[in-house]
Amino acid sequence: MYSFGNRSDMSVVDEPFYGYYLDLHPEIDHPGRADTIEERPTNYNQVLETYFHKDYPTEHVFLKNMAHHLDQGDWSFLVPLKNLFLIRNPKQLIASFAQVIPNPTMLDIGLKLEWEIFQYAQQAGATCVVMDSNEVLKNPKAVLTKMCHQLDIPFSEEMLTWTAGARPEDGSWAKYWYANVHKSTGWQKQKTSSRPFPERLQPLLDEAQGYYDKLVKYSINA
């Protein structure tokens, strides 16, 4: 999101469906839950009307969604859009998530839903581009150039670096989830990658690995 948000020709929206997701799942207790529900619409169609059917002051718009936020929703709005699916090694993904939510589920990490949404969008004929964060880190400029080409937008050097700290488009939940990205100034490996993996989460990792393996076959190579 920060990479796209640093482009002068791009407007950015941070997780428009977050309020809908939390309202749909009252049993899920994310930090800042009440503020998120107040900040984002809880009605699915209202989210679409508010953020997807509006005019923006820039040529391009990047709407950052989490796969699990689209749980039980109508995904047909994705078909006319250009969809970028960001994936991450599930061991790193789960270890990172567990720093905020100690015992994440498959719904929490969203990998199964991401695969299902990808299948749906692809079969419907939508533009679907898959980018693996580990591949980006090997050669950010090469992977982002290929990604932009597949999304039919020009590559911009502005995507490679940004200023450390919060950004205006951050949601109110940034203080709980964005500590690492607020320290970053570009594409770099996070410390979570070297943390010991919690043994209790091995069953989740075993399941998640299968969905990651399906998606990574479509990813852009460095």
Residue, then its C-alpha position, 0 to 999 in steps of 0.5 A: m500500500y505504501s509503495f502504491g501510495n507514494r505514486s503521485d498518480m495514485s489515490v489509496v484506500d486502506e481496507p474499506f471492508y474492515g468494518y463490514y468484516l468485524d460487524l459480520h464476526p462479533e466473535i472476533d476481537h481485533p484491537g481497535r474494533a470499535d474505532t474501526i466499525e465507526e470508521r468504515p461502513t458495516n454494510y457491504n453494499q455501502v462499502l462499494e458505493t462509498y469507495f468503489h463507485k466514487d470519483y477520485p482526483t487521480e488517474h489511478v486508485f489502489l484499494k487495499n483489501m484483506a481477503h478475509h474481509l470479503d468473507q460471505g460477500d458478493w465478489s462480482f464487483l472484482v470482475p471489471l477491476k484489475n486485481l493484485f493478489l499479494i502473497r507471503n510465505p505462510k510461515q512468515l505470515i502466521a508468525s507475523f499475525a500471531q504478534v497481534i492475534p496470538n492464536p490466528t485461524m485460517l479465516d484470520i490469515g485469509l489464505k484459503l479465501e484468497w485462493e477462492i477469490f483468485q479462482y472466482a475472479q480468474q474464472a470470471g475473466a478478470t485481470c488477476v496478478v499474483m505477487d509474492s513478497n519474497e520475490v519482490l525483496k529479491n529485486p523490487k524494481a524488476v518485480l514491480t516493473k513486471m507487475c505494473h505491465q500486467l496491470d497496464i499501468p506505467f512503472s514509477e520509481e516512486m514505488l521503490t522508496w517512501t518516507a518513514g512514518a505513518r501516512p494520511e491514508d492509514g486506517s485507525w488500526a495502523k497503530y496496532w498493525y503497521a509498526n514495521v511498515h512505519k519504520s520502513t523506507g522501502w522494500q526490505k525484509q522484516k524481522t518477523s522472518s527470523r522469529p521462531f515459529p510457534e509450535r501450537l500453530q503448526p497445524l494452521l501452517d500445514e493447511a495454509q501451505g497448500y493454498y500458498d503453493k497453489l497461488v505461488k504458481y501464478s506469481i511474478n518471478a524476480 
